[in-house]
Amino acid sequence: MSFQILGTGSFTPEKIVTNDDLSKMVETSDEWITKRVGVKERHVCTTESNTDMGVAASLAALENAGVRPEELDLIIGATISADTISPGLAGMVQNRIGATCPCFDMNVACPGFLFALDVAAGFFARKVVKKVLVVSSERMSGLLDWQDRSTCVIFGDGAGATVLGEGDGYLSSTLSTLGGDDVISIPTWWNNSPFYEKELPKNCVFMAGQETYKFAVTSMVRDVRLVMDQAGITGEQVKAVIPHQANYRIINEARRRIPEIAPEKFLMNIDRYGNTSSASEPILLDEANRQGLLQRGDYVVLTAFGGGLSTAACVIRW
């Protein structure tokens, strides 16, 4: 017993920031950003909170699944940008949508949504749940140095969610973590103590670009092939690959190294949303679902990488 996906939902803020808008803030250009990252525009919160986005995506997923909030047995949140340390995203969503089930958050940066799916599979395997909501919401705009062109041009805000039910659609998975903060990190201020003497770093996203690129490409290729082998499927059988929308060049190089999967099967929306961290996979999955790209029985591969350094991938039968 694993699960099947009953419904999907997503939400992005109304405000759109284009590359031309950013070129007025930092030394950059539409040509530079498009060539190096693949982003043309991103959605950015103005009044929306992390919870607001998570609630909207969750309600959309529940409606798509035909499931009422009171039917949920568990809510798992995946985020690195919750509005409060406690309560977490999942608990705030539960309160707002009218559910009554247990809730908890997971912080695994960009692969967080896939880690959450794997944890949910364990609850289904133990037969202690029948319906689970997995929601990821990221307000990355609040974690950026908007004077650092190497990072502020990459990210956007948004949320995605899936409703899971009993079934046998979760076929294989892999999770990995290297540990350390030398390649990707987001420091946090814990500066209320009058006894703490060390200087605290700025709480903004830091990424070593070249090291991130190498790690991302290598891990994506390795993980996709591993979960396909575990599931016993070939590249021809894969209907779609939902990769983490971190960087167009990363996705393009990874798909070049996996020729057994046709390149057009690697879906992308990074040009319209940027990197929404852990929300990128469920947002793209929701788009594919609502556009009718996925039919019952199709094999879908999801893959992600990010801070930690952590990676995750899985094969789902739609």
Secondary structure, DSSP 8 states (H G I E B T S, - for coil): ---EEEEEEEE--S-EEEHHHHHTTSS--HHHHHHHT--SEEE--SS--HHHHHHHHHHHHHHHHT--GGG-SEEEEE-S--S-SSS-HHHHHHHHHT--S-EEEE--STTHHHHHHHHHHHHHHTT--SEEEEEEEEEGGGG--TT-HHHHTTB-EEEEEEEEESSS-EEEEEEEE---SSSEE--------TT--S-----S-EE-HHHHHHHHHHHHHHHHHHHHHHHT--GGGEEEEEE--S-HHHHHHHHHT-TTS-GGGB---HHHH-B-GGGHHHHHHHHHHHTT---TT-EEEEEEEETTTEEEEEEEE-
